[in-house]
């Protein structure tokens, strides 16, 4: 028997009023845009990245626009700094409702065979292990609350290897499986875990790809939407996954890739 339908407003569906959101890699690019959008929809946002000056600049901009935000610097590869980030967020705001694991790295571009062990370890440390550690630290907070949304910023590369981004692709494939594992294990605790998989988005992180016309052409000319995406085309997915509008979504991947996945 179906549940009776209850009228619900758009603000109830997509609003984040009173919720606490922690966004990593939020000093620029996709992370910054997600933090700003969350604040516009009522969340209290913790903006995190490596440099305090950078995160405070973003947080100050959010506050100037009428939102609530705090900048807390943390090196994503340092477990002690991640612990400080979680503990301080809880001390400031009383809990964590939304975690966006957006921070990532890719220090190499070229054939996988040319990737050094040092570069391999760094990619896996930042893109997979740090996301796992931060999710684990947030888990008891969300479990106690009986609710939570964890959003992994993955990539189309996790499904289809991109030329020159072989080990980065491996790390995103691992992040995709981590998303499924945590969604399966933590669902009974009211915690949803999903992933966003962008295609080529115009950010400083991807500049090596779009700065060269020949490389850019290889990435976008064959797409049904033959262009790069923008950060404003990714952040609404993060809003959906943080809000009640996605209350029946977990262990899923949401693509914004111009049709790469076709």
N, C-alpha and C positions, 0 to 999 in steps of 0.2 A: 504494500500500500504506500502510495507516495505521500511524502511530507506535505502539509499544506503550505502553499506559497505565501511568503510574507513580503509585502512591499519594502523595498530597500532603495535608498537614495544612492546616487553616484558617489557622494562623499563617504557614505558608509562602506561602499564597495572598495573604493580606492584610497580613502583617507587613512592617514597614519597618525591621527591625533593621539598624543600621549605615549606613542611607541618610541622606543630607543633603538637607533640604528647605528651600527659600527661599520664603517666603510674603510677598507684598506686601499692603499694606492690611490688615495683621494686628493692628492695635491694637484692633479692635472688630468686631462683626458676623460675617459669614461668614468673613472671613479669620482672625479670632481663633479661631473654633471649629475651623477646619481645622487651624490650628497646634497647638491643644490635642489634637485627635484624632490627628494624625500622631505627636506625642510619646508618646501612650499606646500607640501601636503600634510604638514603638521608634526612630523617626527622631530625628536630631539636627536641631533646627529653628532656622532664623534667622527671627526675627520682625521685619518691617520696616514702617515707616510714616514719617510726617513728623517726629514728635516723639520724641526719645530717651526722655523720661520715660514716654511712653505705651507704647512697645515694651518698655521694661525692665520695666514693671509686668506685662505679659502674660508675658514670659520668666520673671520671678521666680515667677509663679504656676505655670508649667509645671514649673520646677525644684522648687518646694515639693511638687508632686504626684508627684515622683520622675522626671520627664522631664529631657531635656537641651535647653536652649534658650539662644540669645543674641539680644539685641535690638540691631539696627543701624538707626539712623535714615537715611532717604534720601528726598529729594523726588523723586517719580516723574517729574516733568517736567524734571529736571536731569541731563543725560547724565554729567557728572562725578561726581555723587553716585551714580548707578547703577553706574558703573565702580568706584567705591570699595566699594559694596555687594558686588559680585561678587568683587572681589579680596580683600576682607577675609574673606568667607565661605570662599573657597578656602584662604586662609592659615590660618584657624582649623580647618577640618575636612578639608582635602585634596581637596575636589571638590564637585560639586553633582549630585545624582541627580534631584531633583524641583524644578521651578519652578512656582509658582502665581502667575500674573499676575491678581491679584484687585483691585488698586487701580483706582478709577474715580471719575469726577466727573460731576455734572449740575447746573450752576449756574442753570439756567433751567427753568421749567415754564410751558407755554403754547404757542400756535401757532408753527410753525416760522418763519413770516414775521416774528415778533417777536424772533427770536434774533439778537443782534448778531454782528458779525464777530469781536469779541473772545471772546465766549462760544463761538462755533463753533470757533475755533482752540484754545481751552482744552480743550473736550470731545474733539476729535480728537487733541490732543497727549497727553493723559493716557490716554484709553481705547484708542487705537490705536498711535500712534507710540511711546509709552513701552513698551508691551508688546512691540512689534517690536524696539526697541533692547535691551531687557533679554534677550529671547530670543536675539538675535544675540550678545550678550556671553557668554551661557551656552553657546552652541553649541560653541565650540572645547573647552570643558571637558568637555562630554558626549561629543563626538566622540572625544576622546582616551580616555575611559573605555569607549567602545563601547556606551553605553547612556544613557538618560535619558527622563524624562517631563515634558512641558510641558503645563500645564493652564491654559487661558484661561477666565476667568470672564466669560462672555457674558451673554445675557439672552434671554428670549422676545421681547423688543422687537426683537431682531435679525432676527426673521422676520415678526412682526406688529407694525406701529407702534402704540405705546400713545398714547392721547390726552394731549396736553401734553408728550410726550417725543419729539418728532419727530427732532431732531438727535442726541439720545442713541440713538435707534433706528438712525439712520444709522451711528453709530460702532460699534454692536454688530454690525451687518450687515457692516461692514468687518472687524471682528475675526473674524467667522466665516470670511470668505474668507481672511484671513491664516492662520487655523488650518489650512485645507485646503492652502494653498500650502506652508507650512512642513512639514506632514505629508508631502506629496508629495516635497519636496526632501530632507528630512532622514531619512526612513525608512531608506534604505540605510546610514546611519551609526548605526543602532540607537536613534534618537530618535523617540519617539512624541509627537504633538501632538493634543490633544483639547480640546473646549470643554464647559463646563457652562452650561446655559441656564435659570436660575431664573425662576419667575414672581414674583409679589409676595411678598417675604419681609419679615417684621417686623424691621427694623433701623433704626438712626438714619438711614441713608442714604435710606431710603424713607419716612421719617416724614411728609413732606408729602402722601403719598398715603393713608396709613392713619389720619392724624390727623383727617381730615375724613370724616364718615360717608357723605356723599353721594358723594364721590370713591371711597371704599373700596367702596361698593356697586356702582359702575360697573365696578370691576375684578373683583370676586369673586362677585357674585350669580348670574351666568350660568354659573359653573364647575361641572363635575361634582363637584368637591370645593370647596364654596363657602366658602372661608376663605383667609386668608393662610397661607403656609408659615413654617417656623421655620428658623433656622440649622442646627439639629440634623438637619433633613431635606435639607440640601445637603452637609454635610461628608462623609457616607458615600460619596457619589459621587466626591468628591475623593480619598478613601482608595482606592476601587476603581481609579481612574485612575492613582494613584501606585504601585499594587502590581502584583505578578505576575499577579493575577487578570485584569488587562486587557491581557495581553501581546500580544494579536492585535487590539487596538483602536487605530486612529489615523485622524485626519481626521474624527472623528465628533463628533456633538453629543448631549449627554445632557440631557433635559428633566426638570425637577422644577417643574411649573407648575400643578398642580391640574387639569390637563386643558385649559388654554388652547389648546394646540396641536391639539386635536381639531376 
